[in-house]
Amino acid sequence: MNECEPDRRAFVKSVTLGMPLLAHSLGSVAEPARPVEPARRGPLKISCNLYSFNEPLTRKSMTLDDVLTFCSDVGFDAVDPTGYYFPGYPAVPPDSYIYALKRKAFRLGLDISGTGVRNDFSLADAIHRREEIALVKAWIDVAAKLDAPILRIFSGLRVQPELMREEVTEYMLEAIDECVAYGAQRGVMLGLQNHADFIETADHMLELLNRINSDWFAANLDIGSFRTGDPYAQIVQVAPQAATWQIKEKLFVNGKETETDLSRIMQIVRQSGYRGYLPIETLGKGDPRQKVPLFYEKVRTALLAS
């Protein structure tokens, strides 16, 4: 034993014994912290899905670097840089660009909560489906290099009249399963987004989610893309399987576009047990440099109140 050990122990003991007296003398300073409800303790952070900046990015009036700086200034915790806005998409950008973007985000204090591609696994032609699988795998590699934990994918377009939904589902699942297995090798989850296409309802979504048995596959829950019935009920159905979200300004109640009840959405998020990023996405006309900060504040307020 070190010869200084008894002195160290005596010091710790004296400090520990003195703490109750000190706490008593300080009154409320030493009172135990108020317990936090378990539902409120899960870390939830706000991310920006960069599709919000679709118009300035496609018109090249803003670059991804510009958007990252803007999001950092607004106060976002993270960004979701959709693959469409990388130079040369759908081709994979050079590593130098990927790493420069990752460095930029890091220096701005932003996490990269995910990224995404535009794929279609509903294609009847097997050769074309192989091309779509190759696209997703290539962008899984990009996600891994970005340290993005999840890549957002689509199922595909609506079923063609000459095909049966059951038939399309089978070869769609084969394609997704292959990509999920590759994602697991690269440490990247795949998040399936409902997009009012092949996936129109929660039941459509859950059929695909439940038939692929992998921890590397989950829902990218787009609250604005259930266009029939009660969207809130369908969001509740899918929420337990969400690994990321898309929080939008509006959703469709029985087919009618209405303002999103953000308090209700945050309640659903909390009750589902979700912990992670809540990417927001603004759509429609208007300058995203004005729309995004406004919606960010609405979401942040609803989140703090939940």
C-alpha positions, 0 to 999 in steps of 0.5 A: 500500500502506498504510504500516502494512502491512509492520509488520502483515506482520512481526507476523503472520510473527513470531507464525506462526514462533513457533507451533511453539515455543509448541506444543512447549512446551505439549505435548499442548495443541497436538497435532492433534485426533483425526479424526472419522469422517465418519459421525459428523460430520453434524449431527443434532438432536433435534426434538419432534413436538408430536403427542406432546402431543396430549391436553393440547393438544386438551383445552386444558390446555396451549397451543402456547406452553406446549409450546414452553417445556416443550420448550426446558426439556427441551433439544430443538433444535427443535419440529414444531408440527403444524397441528392444534393451531393455533387454528381448524384447518383454517383458517389462523390469522392472521399475528399468531398465526403470527409470535408463535409463531415469535418465541416459538420463537426466543426459547426457542432452538428451531428450527421443524423442520417442520409438518404437515397432515391431508390425503387425496388418495385421495378419488375425488371430484375436487372433494373432492381440489381442497379437499384440495389447497387445504388443503395449499397454504394450510398451505404458506403457513403453513410459509413464514411460520414459516420451517419448511423442510418440511410433512408431508403424507399420501397418503390412506386405504386404497383403497376396494373399488370403486377400483383402486390403480393408478387412485388412485395416478395422481390422488394423484400429480397432487395431490401434484405440484401441491402440490410445485410450489407448495411450491417457489415458497414455499421449502417442501419436502413430506414424504410420511409413511407412515402404515399407510394407502394407504402400508403398505410401503416399496414403496408409499412408494417408488413415490410418491417415485420418480414425482415428480421434484422436489428439493422432495419427499421422505420423512417417514419414520415408523418406527412405521408399517410394520405388516407384515414387517420394519420395519427392512429397510423403514426402510433402503429409504426412509432415503436419501430421508428429509428428516425422520423420526418416531422413535417408542418402538415399532414393529411387527415382523411385526405385533407391537408391540415396543420400538424398537431405538434403537441400530439406528435411529441406525445406519440414520440414519448409514449413510443419510447423513442430516443434519438433524432427528430429530423424536421422537413419543411415543404412547399413554397417560401424561402427555407431560410425563413420557414426552417427557423420558424418550424424549428422553434415550433418543434422545439417548443412542443418538445420542451413541453412534452 
